[in-house]
Amino acid sequence: MDDYDVIVVGGGPGGSTVAGLTAAEGHRVLLLDKERFPRYQIGESLLPATIHGICALLGVRDEIERAGFVRKRGGTFKWGTGAEPWTFSFAASERMAGPTSYAYQVERTRFDTLLLDAARRLGAEVRQGHRALGTFRAGDRIGGVRYTDDTGHERRATARFVVDASGHGSRLHHDVGGAREYSPHFRNLALFGYFEGGRRMPEPGSGNILCVSFPDGWFWYIPLSDTLTSVGAVVKHESADKVQGDPDTAYTALIGACPLIGEFLRDARRATEPPYDRLRVRKDYSYDRTVLWCPGMVLVGDAACFIDPVFSSGVHLATYSALLAARSINGALSGLVDENRCFAEFEARYRREFGLFRDFLITFYELDTDEDDYFRHARRLTSHHGAADEAFADLVGGVSSKDFSRKMFGDVLAEGVQLQLRGLLGDAAGDEPPMFPGGLVPTADGRRWRVPDA
């Protein structure tokens, strides 16, 4: 039986982030993934906080900058009652204006491999083709993982902490206790594929994600290169019968029911090179969990929570929750901060960020309104004092935050902006105030929690 400080199950962005940031502290880290990279994954549209904050902490921001991914300056929506598409720009927010006012549209086969390689460079032991079977207990804690190796033999490894980053299909998430609670608001199905030769929007928005509502749901249209486009139909639960039967017939019919997407694809053809040569269907049901951690184990990313993808929050929430988990594990293993206090901070921050997206999306799905109402709602939801379109850009850029502690600590910068500042400036970013009264703050390098100075 092998012995580690941390075992991470799942090598996607969340798993690579927590593995890399705990290994960087000198801990013995094992990362297990049932597949071999590069492997296909959906979720190609990113937010600035991921690129300029968390990827910088992992040491891969410059590598991503050189990778040639499509630069994303914002998003374009044909949504609600407005007749014309409307666009938000990350640069509309003074919190993101300047060197961090963009993200990327990425091919996940390449992006995820970059992050996994970074975790390995930081010291994590990465084993691909290893499938987690379950956890086992050591007294009142989760004490390790049972898994099959790449030869099919069952093995066991012990750890002080187990991280489940294995996605929505996790086999392990039940082991922390509690249950998944599915949202009554977002019960959709997604049917998606890829095209070559699709139309691009005019500059400077040619790299934007395009989201278009139609009677049965909405489409995403994501440019992944000069020629390759990810195109997905997110279909409402009550229209799910339209996705049954032959997927190609259903896909063609859905595109025909959305004139703007049909126009963008008029001269395009379906991609023929793997992994982009097939249609895929996924239940896009949003869920939360009543329990996110227990002694010795924590859930991150889709193993914990999933929210509708219209604002590209999937990789952001995965890497952000992984950063919070890494800080909690590192803080507890340091012996300087109590484990319960560390993971209480993890849970409070993660639930705040997830809840912010969820609550705004509930309103965004009210299709009998227009963009001005969406902007105004973003300002109300985030307690933003600037222009309404600036509040909207903050929200969908992953840098918004309700200020729970203004009277005690003054104005608290949004968490995503702090991540970007720390990624760009390192220790020079300075100390952060607590997000919550009596809460913890990150260390200067961003990798652990500490008790703030009195």
N, C-alpha and C positions, 0 to 999 in steps of 0.2 A: 504494500500500500504506500503510495506516494504522499508526501506531506507538503502543504503549501500554506502561505498566508491567505491567499485569495484565489478562488476558482471562478472564472467567468465562463458562462455558457452562452455562446453566440458571438460571432465575429463581425457583426454588422457595425455601423457607426457607434451605437451605444456601447456594445461590448468592447470594441477597440479603444474607445475613449476611456472607459473605466479601467481596462487592463493597462493601457499605457500610462495613465496618471498614477496608478498605484505602484506599478513597477518602477516608475521614475523616483519613487520614494525609497527604493531599495528593498521592497517586499518581494517575496517569492510568489510569482503570479503564473497560473496556468489558464490558458484560454482554449476552450474546446469548441469546435464547430463541426456539425455533421457533414457539411459540404466542403468542396475544395474550391478555392478562389483562383481566378475570377469566376463569380457566379452571378446570375441575373437577380435583380431586385427592382421593384417599383419604388417610386418616391424620388423623382429626379430633380425637383425644384427646391432650391435651398434658400435660406434667409441669411442676412448679413451677420447676425450674431454667431452663427455656426462657423462661417469662414474666417472672420476677423477676430473672433474671440477664442472659441474652443479649438479650432484647427491650429491657431497660433500657439496655444498652450501645448499642443501635441507636437509642435515643431514642423508642421506640414503646410502651413499657409503659403510659403513661397513656392513649394512644390506644386500646390494646387494652382497657384497663379500661372505657373509655367505649363500647365497641362493642356491648355488650349480649350477649356470648357467655354460654353457660351455665357457671356456676361449678362446678368439679369439686373436691370435697373429699377424694376418695379413690376406691376401687373396691370393688365387690361381686362376690363369686365364689360360684357354685354349682359346686363343683369337687371332684374326689376322692371319698372315701368318705363325707363328711359329708352328712347328709340335708337340712340346712338351709343356705341361703346365709349367707355370712359376709363381713364388711366390714373393710377397713383404712382408716384415716384418715391423711392426711399429717400432721395435728396430733399423731398418736401419737409422732412423732419430735421430740425436743426440738431437733434440728438444724433442723427446718422449722416448729416451732410459732411462732405469732405472725403477723406480717403476710405471711408467705410460705407459709402452710399450705394453699394451694389452687392450682389451675391452671384451665384452661378446656377445654370441648368447643367446637370452632370449625368453622364452615363454611369450608373451605379456599379457596373462591373469594374470600372476603372477607379472611381472615387473610393469605394469600399476597400479595394485592394491597397490603395495609398494609405488609408487609415490603419488597416491591419498590419501592413509593413512597418508603420510608425510604432505601433504597440510592440512589435518584435524588437525594433531598434532600441526602444526604451527599456527592454529587459524582460518582457513577458515571454513565456514559453508557449508557442502557438502550435496546437495539434489539430490539423484538419482531417476530415474523414472520421471523426470521433463523435459518437452520438450519446448525449446524456440520457440516461434512463430514469434517474430520480435522485433524490437526496437521501441522506440518513442522518440520524440524530446522535449527538454526544451529550447526554444529560438533558438539560433544558434548552439546548441550542441545536441549530442545524450544524452538523459537523463535517459534511463533505458531500461528494457526488459519486454515484455509480454511473459508469458509462461503458460502452463498447469501443474498443480501439479500432484502428484501420485494418486489423486482421480478423475482426469479429469476436475477439475475446473480451469477456467482461472484466472490468477493473474497478478499483475504488481509489479515491484520493481524498485525503482529509484537508480541511482548511479552516482558518479562523472565520472567514467570511465567504459565502457563496453569492454570486451575482447572477440573476437570471436576466439575460439580455437576448433571449431566443425568440422574441417576436410574438405575434398574436397566436401562433400555433404552439405556444409553450406547453411542455409537459410538466413543468416544475412549479408554475405560479401558485397552484393550490397549496403548496407546502408551507407558505407563510401564514396560512389561515385566511379566513374571510372568503369573499366570493366576488366575481365580476358582476357589475350592475350595468346592464345595457341601456343606452339612452333611448327614450321614446321619441326623440326628435330626429335622430339620424339613423335610419334603418334602410340603407341603400345597398345596391349591387353595382359593382364596377365592371365594365367590359372594355378592355383596352388593347390597343395594338400600335403599330408603327408604320409610318409612311416615308417614302423618299420623294423629294421634289415638291413638298408643300409650300404654300405661299408664306412670306414673312411680312410682318408689320413694318411700316416705315421707321427709319431712325428718328430719335434715339431709342425707340422701343422695340427694335427687331428681336431682342432677346427676352422680352417680357413673356411671362406666362399669360395665355389668353383663356379666360373662363367665360363660357356662354351658357346662359340658362335657356331651357326649352321646356315644353309642357311636361315631359316625363322626367326631368331632372336637369343636369348640366353637363357640359363637356369641358375637359381640359385640353389644351393645345400647347405643347411644350417643345420649343426648338432645341434640339440636342446637338446640332451641328449646322453647317450651311445647308445640308440637304435632309437630314434625318429629323423626324418629328414624332413625339409621343402623343397619341390621341386617345383619350379615354372618355367613355360615357358613364356618368354616375347616375344610376336610375333609381327613382323613388321606389319604396317597398311596394306600393300599390300598383306600380307598373312593371313589377318583376317578371310577369309572364311574357313580356316583350323580349326578355333575354333568354327565354327557354328555347329548346330546339337547336337548330343549326346556328352556331355562333356567327358565322360569316353573313348569313342572311339577316340575323338580328342586328349586327353591327352596321351593315349597309343601310338598313331601314332607319336606324337611329340617326345616322349621319344625314339621311334624307329629311328627317324631321327637324333638323337644325340648320337653317339656310346659311348662316354665316360660316359655320364649320364646313358645310358642303362647298361653299365658294372658295375657302382657303385650300381645299383638297381637290379642286376641279382638275388640275393638271398633275396631280400626284398619283403615285402607285404604291401599293403595299410593299413593305420591306421584305426582302427574300433571304437575307443573311442572318444566321443565328447570332444572338438569341432573340432577334427582333422579327422573326419570320412567322410568329404565331400569335393568335388571339388568346387572351387570358381573362378569366372571370374570377372576381374575388368578392366575398361578402364585405361590404364597407360599413359594417355596424360599429358605431362608436360605443365605447364602454369605459368605465372607471372601475376601481377596486375599493372595497371597504378596508382592506389591509394592504399596505405596500411593503412592509418589512416585518421581520421578527428577529429575535436574537440569532445572529449568525447568517442572516440571509436578507437580500434586498432585491426588488424588482425594478428594472428600468425599461424605458422605451415602450414598445407595444406589448411586452409581457405584463406591463402595469396598466397602461391606459392607451386608448386610441381615440382620436377625434377626426371628424370629417376632413378630407385633405384640401378643401377649397383654398385655404390660405397657406398651403405648403409648410405646415407646421410639423410634419412627421419627423424629419431628421433633426429639426431644432429641438423638439421635445425629447427625442431619444438621446441626443448628445448632451443636452442640458441636464436631464435627469441623471445621466451617467457621470457628469462632472460633480453634481451634488452628492451622488453615492460615493465617488472616489474621495471627495473631501471628508465625508463621514467615516469611511473606512480608514483613511490615513490618519484622521484625527483620533479615532478610537485606538488604532494600533500604536500611536505615539505614546499613549498613556497620559496625555496631557488634558484630554477632554473626555467626559463620560460618554460611553457608547449611546445610551438612551438620549442624551442631549444632542449628540451629533445627528442621530437619525430623526429626531423630532424636527431639527432644522431642515434636513433633507425633505421630509414629508410636507412641512409647511410651505416651503418654497416651490416644490413640485406641484402641489395641489393649487397654489395660487396661479402659477403659470398656465396649467391645464385649464383651470376654471375660467381664466380670462378669455382664452380662445373659445371655450364652449359657450359661455354666456353671450359673446358677441355673435357667434355663428347662429345661435337660435334666432336672433333678430335678422341676421343677414339672409336667412332662408325665407323671410317674409317677402315674397316677390312682388307685393303690391305697393312697394315704396321705390324711391329713386336714390341716386348716389348721395345727394345732399343729406338725406335722412340717415344713410349709413355713416357718413362722416360725423354727423352730430351725435349719433349714438356712441361712436368710438370715443368721442370726447367725454361724454357723460360716464361711460364705463371706466375709463382710465383716470378720471379726475384731472384731465389735461387742461391747462390754462391757455394754451395757444390756439392757433387756427384749427378748425375741425378737420381739414384734410391732413394737417400735420399729425393730429392725434390718430387718424386712421393709418397713416404710414408708420407711426410708432408701433401701433398694435400689430399689424401684419408683418412688420419687420422683426418682431420678436424682441423689441426693446422697451415695451411698455410695462408699467408697474403701478398699481395702486399704492399710494403713500400711506402706510399704516402708522407711521411714526413721526409725522411732520412736527407735532408740538414738542416732541422730545429731542429729535435729532436734526431738525431743519429739513429742507427739501432733499429727498433721497433720489439719486439718479437711478434710472431704470437699470435692472439687473443686466439686460443685454448690452447696454452701453458700457457698464462696468467690465463686462467680459471683453468687449472690443478694446477698451482702453488698456486693460491688463495684457491682452494679446499683443497690442501694438507697442506699449511702453514698458511692460514688465514691472519691475519693482518701482519704477518712477511713476506709476499710476497712483501710488499712495494708498493710504488706508481707506477702507469703506466703512460707512456707518452700518449698524445692524438693519436688516430689512424689517424686523419685528421687535417690539419692546422686549428686552431681555434676551434677544437672540444672539447667535454667533456671527462671526465675520470671517472671511477667508484670509489666509496668510498672504504675504506679499507675492509669493509665486503662484497663488491661486489653487494650490493642491490640497490644502488642509483647512479645517475649521480651527478657530481659536476663540477664546473668550476675549471680548473687546476690553481695551484698557478702561479703567474706571474714569 
